[in-house]
Amino acid sequence: MNAHSMPFSKIISSDQGAREHYHIPKYQREYTWGVNQWDKLLQDVDENDQGYFMGSIICVNDGEPASPGDELIYQVVDGQQRLTTLALLIMAILQKLTGLKDDVEFEDEEERQDFENSLSGLRNKLLKKKKKGEYREGEYGGFIEQSKMCFIRVQPSFQNHNYDDYLYILSELGLIKTRPRPSYLGVRSMYKAFRYFQDNTPDEADKLLALTTKINQLTFVHISVGSQADAFTLFETLNNRGVPLSAIDIIKNKMLSEMERKHKVDIDESFEQWQEIINAIPDAGDQERFLRQFYNAFKVNKDIRIDGINRAVKSKSIQIYETLIKKDAKAIFKQLCDKALIYGRLLEPEFDNGAVDNALADLLYIGAAPAYQVLLYLFSLPKKSFSEADFLEKSVELFSKYYVRRNITDIPSTRDLDQAHIILIEKCHAKITSGEKLSITFLERWLLGRKGGDQRASLETFREELEGNLYSTNSGMCRYLLIKLDSIYHTREYRPDLWLRDDKDRFIWTVEHVFPKGENIPKAWVDMIANGNISKAEEILEEMAHCLGNLTLSGFNSKLAASPFANKQALVKGHLSLGHKINIGYRNGLALNNIEFKVKNQKMTLANAKAWKPEMIRARTKVMVDMLIKIYRFSDE
């Protein structure tokens, strides 16, 4: 076994002579990362210093290549999602930089050449070409194209069209010859990731080049073994034996040690106090976020603020708390214990205050983690700090509205949220220390950034995203909005808990596509949706299958998924879904299925429509979007 710590620039070298390539074995599952992982990767790269640690890559290298000069092909056992995602990110950066090439003003020829070298380096990280005479007939790992042998530097698995989709993106970039667009390309993860990075990376050349530098400096532990058996043994060992110390473990140990050494507090007593933090915030990921957000929320106080650290990020957490513990371990320990109780309540409302706790539960479903640093600050203030008696309830509702808009549109970008919220806390703190009270109007004004730049997507952008293939781009938010629409609709024949989970934490109610989303469209649906024209049905599938108007909520029933429309409408009472009895079928009384829409001046609902046609999907989408626009307007819109 060989194990080395190395930067990404060395793992995927951009030198023309680089021989190392990483192929995902055909048996490996397809590319599965989604928007949450893409967003987190971008955030980790952007927020942290160069050299951010990305974990280990385990691969098989069973010896030297067959002949001198052959390429070195590593079979990746662990790391395919990270490597593939970074390759797709590089593709998006390359496409943007290529498009900017003619618009960049260079100071001199040397600067122009540096830019060209950067483009060349990105291309070489994606593909290597060997001219005739440089490669051996039958050389493993490449394919012949126009008398050259091409080696994909990170070659994805073949499952679920991964390989074909990847080749198509390479052809879009002009790195290989033009290839036909694979069917249903837009609904699979590979292309969605590429489009996501196109939309969420900077548009300026200097920022793209800076991002490229950070990507190149990402640090991995590169582990190569001689056989698949060794690789799997190692993989299981690393994943099942021992867990490396996390940041919170290191901070805890430092805290307990300092309390005993400096404040003469027995370590067992301190440990019991620390357990109060753990009990309030049981999840390890939430605990680490709490430590960062505690600093961001309370650095307005001089006893918390550390010179030179404006914002807590992962790579700074240990440094921050080592400094605070050294300054006054007893004081910071007490504050952490007190604020952990508040933070735990934000994450797990106890419903002793119905309105506030209901609003907090909504925020949790939305996935609005950055908001908790502001709420931690606000919920720590005495009631006399607020103009309105229901200020806290309204503030949570405001953040719910803000994060629905943000999570649907990705505006503002994730990397801007923490800093914007820190500024908001500073504005609130300044107002309170001047002797004034906080009002919801003041909070909304500064949250939305009406002074110093708007921090929200326009209603038009919000509407455009809602009217598109929302489920394919953001299935979690799509589910939330469907539940929201059901909860506020005026008829309430049937009121099940749509957030209910089974004992394995699976949702009982899942998002249901009326016109089935699968690639093999049943004949009954081809006849109904496209008058028997399979090509037209496929176009409708790609354009509309994931639109709000084609979606509802249903208990899981695999037999119904691709059934004819009439069968999907029919009421089935007391169907057993993951151990729970629920009514399924579009006539089950769920409010979502009774939303009225018009087609050719005729009113209908999903429950009573005689058939399901494209014009119905459009009409139902429009009505649902109009309802959501009304719910998520801000006071000045």
C-alpha positions as CSV (number, residue, x, y, z in Angstrom):
1,M,0.0,0.0,0.0
2,N,1.2,3.5,-0.8
3,A,-0.4,6.5,0.9
4,H,0.6,10.1,0.2
5,S,-0.9,13.5,1.0
6,M,-1.0,15.5,-2.1
7,P,-2.8,18.4,-3.7
8,F,-5.5,17.9,-6.4
9,S,-3.1,19.5,-8.9
10,K,-0.7,16.6,-8.4
11,I,-3.4,13.9,-8.4
12,I,-4.7,15.2,-11.8
13,S,-1.6,16.8,-13.2
14,S,-2.1,19.2,-16.0
15,D,1.3,18.4,-17.6
16,Q,1.1,17.0,-21.1
17,G,3.3,14.1,-19.9
18,A,1.0,13.2,-17.0
19,R,0.2,9.5,-17.1
20,E,-2.3,9.1,-14.2
21,H,-5.9,8.6,-15.0
22,Y,-8.8,7.7,-12.7
23,H,-11.5,5.3,-13.9
24,I,-14.6,4.4,-12.0
25,P,-15.1,0.6,-12.5
26,K,-18.2,-0.4,-14.4
27,Y,-19.7,-2.2,-11.4
28,Q,-19.7,1.1,-9.3
29,R,-23.0,2.8,-8.8
30,E,-23.8,5.9,-11.0
31,Y,-23.0,9.4,-10.1
32,T,-25.5,10.4,-7.3
33,W,-24.5,13.7,-5.8
34,G,-27.2,16.4,-5.8
35,V,-27.6,20.1,-5.2
36,N,-26.8,19.9,-1.4
37,Q,-23.4,18.2,-2.0
38,W,-22.6,20.5,-5.0
39,D,-23.4,23.5,-2.9
40,K,-21.4,22.2,0.1
41,L,-18.4,21.5,-2.1
42,L,-18.4,25.0,-3.5
43,Q,-18.8,26.5,-0.1
44,D,-16.0,24.4,1.3
45,V,-13.6,25.5,-1.5
46,D,-14.7,29.1,-1.3
47,E,-14.8,29.6,2.5
48,N,-11.6,27.9,3.5
49,D,-7.9,28.6,3.1
50,Q,-5.9,27.0,0.3
51,G,-5.1,23.4,1.1
52,Y,-8.5,22.4,2.5
53,F,-8.6,18.7,3.3
54,M,-11.0,16.7,1.1
55,G,-10.4,13.2,2.6
56,S,-8.9,10.1,1.1
57,I,-9.1,8.5,-2.4
58,I,-8.6,4.7,-2.5
59,C,-7.7,3.2,-5.8
60,V,-6.2,0.1,-7.3
61,N,-3.0,0.0,-9.2
62,D,-2.0,-3.6,-9.9
63,G,1.5,-2.8,-11.2
64,E,3.2,-0.9,-14.0
65,P,1.5,-0.5,-17.4
66,A,1.8,-3.3,-20.0
67,S,4.4,-1.4,-22.0
68,P,6.7,1.6,-21.4
69,G,4.9,4.8,-22.3
70,D,1.5,3.4,-21.6
71,E,-0.8,5.4,-19.4
72,L,-1.3,4.6,-15.7
73,I,-5.0,3.8,-15.1
74,Y,-6.2,3.8,-11.4
75,Q,-9.4,2.0,-10.6
76,V,-11.2,4.2,-8.1
77,V,-12.8,2.3,-5.2
78,D,-13.6,5.3,-2.9
79,G,-13.7,8.9,-4.1
80,Q,-15.7,8.7,-7.3
81,Q,-18.3,11.3,-6.3
82,R,-15.7,13.9,-5.2
83,L,-13.5,13.3,-8.3
84,T,-16.4,13.4,-10.7
85,T,-17.8,16.5,-9.1
86,L,-14.5,18.3,-9.3
87,A,-14.2,17.3,-12.9
88,L,-17.6,18.7,-13.7
89,L,-16.8,21.9,-11.8
90,I,-13.6,22.3,-13.9
91,M,-15.7,21.8,-17.0
92,A,-18.0,24.6,-16.0
93,I,-15.0,26.9,-15.2
94,L,-13.4,26.0,-18.5
95,Q,-16.5,26.8,-20.5
96,K,-16.9,30.2,-18.8
97,L,-13.2,31.2,-19.2
98,T,-13.3,30.2,-22.9
99,G,-16.4,32.4,-23.4
100,L,-14.6,35.3,-21.6
101,K,-11.4,35.0,-23.5
102,D,-12.1,37.6,-26.1
103,D,-13.4,40.1,-23.5
104,V,-10.5,40.0,-21.1
105,E,-8.1,43.0,-21.4
106,F,-4.5,41.8,-20.9
107,E,-1.8,44.2,-19.7
108,D,0.8,42.5,-21.8
109,E,1.6,39.4,-23.8
110,E,2.9,37.6,-20.7
111,E,-0.5,38.0,-19.0
112,R,-2.3,36.7,-22.1
113,Q,0.0,33.7,-22.1
114,D,-0.7,33.0,-18.5
115,F,-4.4,33.0,-19.3
116,E,-3.9,30.6,-22.2
117,N,-1.8,28.4,-20.0
118,S,-4.7,28.3,-17.4
119,L,-7.1,27.2,-20.2
120,S,-4.7,24.6,-21.4
121,G,-4.2,23.3,-17.8
122,L,-8.0,22.9,-17.3
123,R,-8.3,21.1,-20.6
124,N,-5.4,18.7,-19.7
125,K,-7.1,17.9,-16.4
126,L,-10.1,16.6,-18.3
127,L,-8.6,14.9,-21.3
128,K,-5.2,13.7,-22.6
129,K,-4.6,13.0,-26.3
130,K,-1.8,11.0,-27.8
131,K,-0.9,11.4,-31.5
132,K,-0.3,8.4,-33.8
133,G,3.1,7.0,-33.0
134,E,2.8,8.0,-29.3
135,Y,0.4,5.3,-28.4
136,R,0.4,1.5,-28.8
137,E,-2.3,-0.3,-30.6
138,G,-4.6,-1.8,-28.0
139,E,-3.4,0.4,-25.2
140,Y,-5.7,0.1,-22.3
141,G,-8.0,2.9,-21.1
142,G,-8.4,5.1,-24.1
143,F,-10.5,5.4,-27.3
144,I,-9.4,6.4,-30.8
145,E,-10.8,9.6,-32.3
146,Q,-9.5,11.3,-35.5
147,S,-6.2,9.4,-35.4
148,K,-5.5,10.3,-31.8
149,M,-6.0,8.2,-28.7
150,C,-8.0,10.0,-26.0
151,F,-7.8,9.3,-22.3
152,I,-10.4,10.7,-20.0
153,R,-8.6,11.8,-16.8
154,V,-11.6,11.1,-14.6
155,Q,-13.8,8.6,-16.3
156,P,-17.2,8.0,-14.6
157,S,-19.0,4.7,-14.3
158,F,-21.1,3.4,-17.1
159,Q,-24.2,3.0,-14.9
160,N,-27.4,5.0,-15.9
161,H,-25.7,6.6,-19.0
162,N,-23.1,8.4,-16.8
163,Y,-20.3,7.8,-19.4
164,D,-22.4,8.9,-22.4
165,D,-23.6,12.0,-20.5
166,Y,-20.0,12.9,-19.6
167,L,-18.8,12.4,-23.2
168,Y,-21.5,14.7,-24.4
169,I,-20.4,17.5,-22.0
170,L,-16.8,17.1,-23.2
171,S,-18.1,17.5,-26.8
172,E,-20.0,20.6,-25.8
173,L,-16.7,22.0,-24.6
174,G,-15.1,21.1,-27.9
175,L,-12.6,18.7,-26.4
176,I,-13.9,15.7,-28.5
177,K,-15.9,15.6,-31.6
178,T,-19.6,16.5,-31.5
179,R,-21.8,13.8,-30.1
180,P,-25.6,13.4,-30.2
181,R,-27.4,14.7,-27.1
182,P,-28.4,11.6,-25.0
183,S,-32.1,11.2,-24.4
184,Y,-33.3,12.5,-21.0
185,L,-29.8,14.2,-20.5
186,G,-31.4,17.1,-18.6
187,V,-33.0,14.9,-15.9
188,R,-29.9,13.0,-14.8
189,S,-27.4,14.1,-12.2
190,M,-24.3,14.4,-14.4
191,Y,-25.7,17.2,-16.6
192,K,-27.6,18.8,-13.8
193,A,-24.3,19.1,-11.9
194,F,-22.6,20.7,-14.9
195,R,-25.5,23.2,-15.2
196,Y,-25.5,23.9,-11.5
197,F,-21.8,24.9,-11.6
198,Q,-22.4,27.0,-14.7
199,D,-25.0,28.9,-12.7
200,N,-23.2,29.1,-9.4
201,T,-19.6,30.0,-10.2
202,P,-18.4,33.6,-10.7
203,D,-18.8,35.3,-14.1
204,E,-15.5,37.3,-13.9
205,A,-12.3,35.8,-15.2
206,D,-10.2,36.8,-12.2
207,K,-12.6,35.2,-9.8
208,L,-12.8,32.0,-11.9
209,L,-9.0,31.8,-11.9
210,A,-8.8,32.3,-8.2
211,L,-11.4,29.5,-7.7
212,T,-9.3,27.3,-10.0
213,T,-6.2,27.9,-7.8
214,K,-8.2,26.9,-4.7
215,I,-9.4,23.7,-6.5
216,N,-5.8,22.8,-7.5
217,Q,-4.6,23.2,-3.8
218,L,-7.4,20.9,-2.3
219,T,-5.5,18.3,-0.3
220,F,-6.3,14.5,-0.5
221,V,-4.7,11.4,1.0
222,H,-4.0,9.3,-2.1
223,I,-4.0,5.6,-1.2
224,S,-3.2,3.0,-3.8
225,V,-3.2,-0.7,-3.3
226,G,-2.4,-3.7,-5.5
227,S,-5.7,-5.5,-5.7
228,Q,-9.5,-4.9,-5.5
229,A,-9.5,-7.2,-2.4
230,D,-7.0,-5.0,-0.6
231,A,-8.9,-1.9,-1.6
232,F,-12.2,-3.1,-0.2
233,T,-10.5,-4.4,3.0
234,L,-8.9,-0.9,3.4
235,F,-12.2,0.8,2.6
236,E,-14.1,-1.2,5.2
237,T,-11.3,-0.6,7.8
238,L,-11.3,3.2,7.3
239,N,-15.1,3.4,7.5
240,N,-15.8,0.9,10.3
241,R,-12.9,1.2,12.8
242,G,-12.2,4.3,14.8
243,V,-13.3,7.9,14.0
244,P,-10.7,10.6,13.8
245,L,-11.1,13.5,16.3
246,S,-13.5,16.2,15.1
247,A,-13.1,19.9,15.7
248,I,-15.7,19.7,18.5
249,D,-13.7,16.8,20.2
250,I,-10.5,18.9,20.2
251,I,-12.3,22.0,21.5
252,K,-14.0,19.9,24.3
253,N,-10.7,18.4,25.3
254,K,-9.1,21.8,25.4
255,M,-12.0,23.2,27.4
256,L,-12.0,20.5,30.0
257,S,-8.2,20.6,30.4
258,E,-8.2,24.4,30.9
259,M,-11.1,24.3,33.4
260,E,-9.2,21.8,35.5
261,R,-5.8,23.5,35.2
262,K,-6.8,27.2,35.5
263,H,-10.1,27.2,37.3
264,K,-9.6,24.1,39.5
265,V,-12.9,22.5,38.3
266,D,-12.9,18.7,38.4
267,I,-12.8,17.2,34.9
268,D,-15.8,15.0,35.6
269,E,-17.9,18.1,36.6
270,S,-16.8,19.9,33.4
271,F,-17.7,16.8,31.4
272,E,-21.2,16.8,32.9
273,Q,-21.6,20.4,31.9
274,W,-20.3,19.6,28.3
275,Q,-22.9,16.9,28.1
276,E,-25.6,19.6,28.5
277,I,-24.4,21.0,25.2
278,I,-24.5,17.6,23.6
279,N,-27.9,16.8,25.0
280,A,-29.3,20.1,23.7
281,I,-27.7,19.6,20.2
282,P,-27.4,15.8,19.7
283,D,-26.2,15.8,16.1
284,A,-22.5,16.1,15.5
285,G,-22.9,18.3,12.4
286,D,-25.3,20.6,14.2
287,Q,-22.8,20.9,17.1
288,E,-19.9,22.0,14.9
289,R,-22.2,24.5,13.1
290,F,-23.3,25.8,16.5
291,L,-19.7,26.6,17.4
292,R,-19.3,28.6,14.2
293,Q,-22.6,30.4,14.5
294,F,-22.1,31.2,18.2
295,Y,-19.0,33.2,17.2
296,N,-20.7,34.8,14.3
297,A,-23.7,35.8,16.4
298,F,-21.9,37.2,19.4
299,K,-18.7,38.6,18.1
300,V,-20.5,41.9,18.4
301,N,-19.4,41.6,22.0
302,K,-15.8,42.5,22.7
303,D,-15.2,39.6,25.0
304,I,-16.0,37.2,22.1
305,R,-14.5,39.1,19.1
306,I,-11.0,38.0,18.0
307,D,-9.0,40.5,16.0
308,G,-8.5,39.3,12.4
309,I,-11.4,36.8,12.4
310,N,-14.5,38.4,10.9
311,R,-16.3,35.1,10.4
312,A,-16.0,31.6,11.7
313,V,-15.5,29.0,9.1
314,K,-14.5,25.3,9.5
315,S,-10.8,25.9,9.2
316,K,-10.9,28.6,11.9
317,S,-13.1,26.9,14.5
318,I,-10.3,25.4,16.5
319,Q,-8.2,28.6,16.4
320,I,-11.2,30.6,17.6
321,Y,-12.0,28.5,20.6
322,E,-8.4,27.9,21.6
323,T,-8.1,31.7,21.8
324,L,-11.4,32.1,23.7
325,I,-10.6,29.3,26.1
326,K,-7.2,30.7,26.8
327,K,-8.7,34.2,27.4
328,D,-11.4,33.0,29.9
329,A,-12.5,29.3,29.8
330,K,-15.0,29.6,32.5
331,A,-16.9,32.6,30.9
332,I,-17.0,31.1,27.4
333,F,-18.0,27.7,28.8
334,K,-21.0,29.2,30.6
335,Q,-22.0,31.1,27.5
336,L,-21.8,28.0,25.3
337,C,-23.9,26.0,27.7
338,D,-26.6,28.8,27.9
339,K,-26.7,29.4,24.2
340,A,-26.7,25.7,23.3
341,L,-30.1,25.4,25.1
342,I,-31.5,28.2,22.8
343,Y,-29.9,26.7,19.7
344,G,-31.3,23.3,20.5
345,R,-34.8,24.8,20.8
346,L,-34.4,26.4,17.4
347,L,-33.6,23.0,15.9
348,E,-36.1,21.0,17.9
349,P,-39.1,23.2,18.8
350,E,-40.9,22.0,21.9
351,F,-44.3,23.6,21.0
352,D,-44.7,25.3,24.4
353,N,-45.2,28.4,22.4
354,G,-47.3,27.2,19.5
355,A,-47.0,30.1,17.0
356,V,-43.2,30.5,17.4
357,D,-42.5,26.7,17.4
358,N,-44.7,26.1,14.4
359,A,-42.7,28.7,12.5
360,L,-39.4,27.2,13.7
361,A,-40.6,23.7,12.4
362,D,-41.3,25.3,9.1
363,L,-37.8,26.8,9.0
364,L,-36.3,23.4,9.7
365,Y,-38.1,21.8,6.8
366,I,-36.9,24.5,4.4
367,G,-33.3,23.9,5.2
368,A,-32.3,27.4,6.4
369,A,-29.2,26.6,8.5
370,P,-27.4,30.1,8.0
371,A,-30.5,31.8,9.5
372,Y,-29.9,30.2,12.9
373,Q,-27.0,32.5,13.7
374,V,-29.3,35.5,13.5
375,L,-32.1,33.7,15.4
376,L,-29.6,32.6,18.1
377,Y,-28.8,36.3,18.6
378,L,-32.4,37.4,18.6
379,F,-33.7,34.7,20.8
380,S,-31.0,35.5,23.3
381,L,-32.3,39.1,23.8
382,P,-34.8,40.1,26.5
383,K,-38.3,40.7,25.4
384,K,-38.0,44.4,26.1
385,S,-35.7,44.6,23.1
386,F,-38.6,44.3,20.7
387,S,-41.3,46.7,19.5
388,E,-43.9,44.0,18.9
389,A,-45.0,41.3,21.3
390,D,-44.9,38.7,18.4
391,F,-41.5,39.9,17.1
392,L,-39.8,36.5,17.4
393,E,-42.7,34.7,15.6
394,K,-42.7,37.2,12.8
395,S,-38.9,37.1,12.5
396,V,-38.9,33.3,12.0
397,E,-41.7,33.7,9.5
398,L,-39.6,36.4,7.7
399,F,-36.6,34.0,7.5
400,S,-38.9,31.2,6.2
401,K,-40.1,33.4,3.4
402,Y,-36.6,34.6,2.7
403,Y,-35.1,31.1,2.5
404,V,-37.8,29.7,0.4
405,R,-37.0,32.4,-2.2
406,R,-33.3,31.9,-1.7
407,N,-33.3,28.1,-1.9
408,I,-35.5,28.2,-5.0
409,T,-33.4,30.8,-6.9
410,D,-29.9,30.4,-5.3
411,I,-30.0,34.2,-4.8
412,P,-28.0,35.4,-2.9
413,S,-25.3,32.7,-3.3
414,T,-24.5,30.5,-0.3
415,R,-21.1,32.0,0.1
416,D,-22.6,35.5,0.7
417,L,-25.2,34.4,3.3
418,D,-23.0,34.3,6.5
419,Q,-21.5,37.7,5.9
420,A,-24.9,39.2,5.1
421,H,-26.3,37.8,8.3
422,I,-23.3,39.0,10.4
423,I,-24.0,42.5,9.1
424,L,-27.7,42.1,10.0
425,I,-26.7,41.1,13.6
426,E,-24.3,44.1,13.8
427,K,-27.2,46.5,12.7
428,C,-29.5,45.0,15.3
429,H,-26.9,45.2,18.0
430,A,-26.1,48.8,17.1
431,K,-29.8,49.7,17.4
432,I,-30.2,48.1,20.7
433,T,-27.1,49.6,22.3
434,S,-28.3,53.0,21.2
435,G,-31.4,52.5,23.4
436,E,-33.9,51.7,20.6
437,K,-36.1,48.6,20.1
438,L,-36.0,46.2,17.2
439,S,-39.1,46.1,14.9
440,I,-39.9,43.6,12.3
441,T,-39.8,46.4,9.7
442,F,-36.2,47.2,10.7
443,L,-35.3,43.5,10.5
444,E,-36.9,43.0,7.1
445,R,-35.2,46.2,5.7
446,W,-31.7,45.0,6.7
447,L,-32.3,41.3,5.8
448,L,-33.3,42.2,2.3
449,G,-30.4,44.7,2.0
450,R,-32.4,47.6,0.7
451,K,-29.5,49.7,1.9
452,G,-26.3,48.7,0.2
453,G,-27.6,46.3,-2.3
454,D,-30.6,44.0,-2.6
455,Q,-30.2,40.6,-1.0
456,R,-33.1,38.7,-2.6
457,A,-34.2,37.4,-5.9
458,S,-36.9,39.4,-7.7
459,L,-40.4,38.1,-7.9
460,E,-39.9,37.6,-11.6
461,T,-36.9,35.4,-11.1
462,F,-38.8,33.5,-8.3
463,R,-41.7,32.9,-10.7
464,E,-39.4,31.8,-13.5
465,E,-37.9,29.1,-11.2
466,L,-41.2,28.0,-9.9
467,E,-42.6,27.6,-13.4
468,G,-39.7,25.4,-14.5
469,N,-38.6,21.8,-13.8
470,L,-38.5,22.5,-10.1
471,Y,-38.4,18.9,-8.9
472,S,-35.3,18.1,-11.0
473,T,-33.4,21.0,-9.7
474,N,-34.6,21.1,-6.1
475,S,-36.7,18.1,-5.0
476,G,-36.5,19.0,-1.3
477,M,-37.9,22.5,-1.7
478,C,-40.4,21.1,-4.2
479,R,-41.8,18.7,-1.6
480,Y,-41.9,21.6,1.0
481,L,-43.9,23.8,-1.4
482,L,-46.4,21.0,-2.2
483,I,-47.0,20.5,1.5
484,K,-47.3,24.3,2.0
485,L,-49.9,24.5,-0.7
486,D,-51.9,21.7,0.8
487,S,-51.8,23.2,4.3
488,I,-53.2,26.6,3.3
489,Y,-55.8,25.5,0.7
490,H,-59.3,26.3,1.8
491,T,-60.9,22.9,1.7
492,R,-59.8,20.4,4.3
493,E,-61.4,17.0,3.6
494,Y,-58.3,15.0,4.5
495,R,-55.6,16.2,6.9
496,P,-52.8,13.6,7.2
497,D,-49.4,14.5,8.6
498,L,-47.5,14.9,5.3
499,W,-44.1,15.1,7.2
500,L,-44.7,11.7,8.8
501,R,-41.8,9.2,8.7
502,D,-41.5,5.5,9.4
503,D,-39.2,3.8,11.9
504,K,-36.4,3.9,9.3
505,D,-36.8,7.7,8.8
506,R,-38.4,7.4,5.4
507,F,-41.2,9.8,4.4
508,I,-44.6,8.1,4.3
509,W,-45.8,10.7,1.8
510,T,-43.6,11.1,-1.3
511,V,-43.7,13.4,-4.3
512,E,-45.8,11.8,-7.1
513,H,-45.4,12.5,-10.8
514,V,-48.8,12.4,-12.5
515,F,-47.3,11.9,-16.0
516,P,-44.7,9.3,-15.0
517,K,-41.1,10.5,-15.0
518,G,-39.4,7.2,-16.1
519,E,-37.7,7.0,-19.5
520,N,-39.8,4.1,-20.7
521,I,-43.1,5.8,-21.2
522,P,-46.1,3.4,-21.0
523,K,-48.2,3.2,-24.2
524,A,-51.3,4.3,-22.4
525,W,-49.5,7.5,-21.5
526,V,-48.0,8.1,-24.9
527,D,-51.6,7.8,-26.3
528,M,-53.0,10.2,-23.7
529,I,-50.3,12.8,-23.5
530,A,-49.1,12.9,-27.1
531,N,-51.8,11.2,-29.2
532,G,-49.6,8.2,-29.7
533,N,-46.5,10.1,-30.8
534,I,-43.6,8.7,-28.8
535,S,-41.2,11.5,-29.8
536,K,-43.6,14.1,-28.7
537,A,-44.2,12.3,-25.5
538,E,-40.5,12.3,-24.8
539,E,-40.3,16.0,-25.4
540,I,-43.2,16.6,-23.0
541,L,-41.5,14.4,-20.5
542,E,-38.3,16.4,-20.5
543,E,-40.1,19.7,-20.6
544,M,-42.9,19.2,-18.1
545,A,-42.6,16.0,-16.0
546,H,-40.9,17.8,-13.1
547,C,-43.1,21.0,-13.2
548,L,-45.2,21.8,-10.1
549,G,-48.4,21.3,-12.1
550,N,-47.5,17.6,-12.8
551,L,-46.8,16.9,-9.1
552,T,-48.8,15.9,-6.0
553,L,-48.1,13.9,-2.8
554,S,-48.9,10.2,-2.4
555,G,-48.1,7.2,-0.3
556,F,-45.5,5.0,-1.9
557,N,-47.1,2.5,-4.3
558,S,-44.7,1.2,-7.0
559,K,-47.6,-0.4,-8.9
560,L,-49.4,2.9,-9.4
561,A,-46.3,4.9,-10.5
562,A,-46.7,4.2,-14.2
563,S,-50.3,3.2,-14.2
564,P,-52.9,4.8,-16.5
565,F,-54.3,8.2,-15.3
566,A,-57.7,6.8,-14.3
567,N,-56.0,4.2,-12.1
568,K,-53.9,6.9,-10.4
569,Q,-57.0,9.0,-9.8
570,A,-59.0,6.2,-8.2
571,L,-59.4,6.3,-4.4
572,V,-57.9,3.5,-2.4
573,K,-58.7,3.8,1.3
574,G,-56.5,2.6,4.0
575,H,-53.6,1.6,1.8
576,L,-50.6,0.3,3.8
577,S,-47.6,2.5,3.1
578,L,-44.4,1.8,5.0
579,G,-46.4,0.5,7.9
580,H,-49.0,3.4,7.9
581,K,-52.6,3.3,6.6
582,I,-53.3,6.2,4.3
583,N,-55.7,7.0,1.5
584,I,-54.0,7.2,-1.9
585,G,-55.3,8.2,-5.4
586,Y,-56.0,11.7,-6.5
587,R,-59.6,11.5,-5.1
588,N,-58.4,10.9,-1.6
589,G,-59.5,14.4,-0.4
590,L,-56.0,15.9,-0.2
591,A,-56.4,19.6,-0.8
592,L,-53.5,19.6,-3.2
593,N,-55.5,17.4,-5.6
594,N,-58.5,19.8,-5.5
595,I,-56.7,23.0,-6.6
596,E,-58.9,24.3,-9.4
597,F,-57.4,25.4,-12.8
598,K,-59.0,26.3,-16.1
599,V,-58.4,24.8,-19.6
600,K,-60.5,26.4,-22.4
601,N,-62.7,28.1,-19.8
602,Q,-63.5,24.8,-18.2
603,K,-62.8,24.4,-14.5
604,M,-61.2,21.1,-13.3
605,T,-58.9,19.6,-10.7
606,L,-56.4,16.8,-10.7
607,A,-59.1,14.7,-8.9
608,N,-61.8,15.2,-11.5
609,A,-60.0,15.7,-14.9
610,K,-61.1,13.3,-17.5
611,A,-57.5,13.0,-18.9
612,W,-54.1,14.5,-18.4
613,K,-52.7,16.8,-21.2
614,P,-49.8,19.3,-21.5
615,E,-52.2,22.2,-21.4
616,M,-53.5,21.0,-18.0
617,I,-50.0,20.7,-16.6
618,R,-49.3,24.3,-17.7
619,A,-52.6,25.6,-16.3
620,R,-52.2,23.8,-13.0
621,T,-48.6,25.0,-12.7
622,K,-49.7,28.6,-13.3
623,V,-52.4,28.5,-10.5
624,M,-50.0,26.9,-8.1
625,V,-47.2,29.4,-8.8
626,D,-49.6,32.3,-8.4
627,M,-50.6,31.0,-5.0
628,L,-46.9,30.7,-4.0
629,I,-46.1,34.2,-5.2
630,K,-48.9,35.5,-3.0
631,I,-47.5,33.6,0.0
632,Y,-43.9,34.6,-0.5
633,R,-44.1,38.3,-1.4
634,F,-42.3,40.7,0.9
635,S,-44.1,43.7,2.3
636,D,-42.7,46.1,-0.3
637,E,-43.7,43.9,-3.3
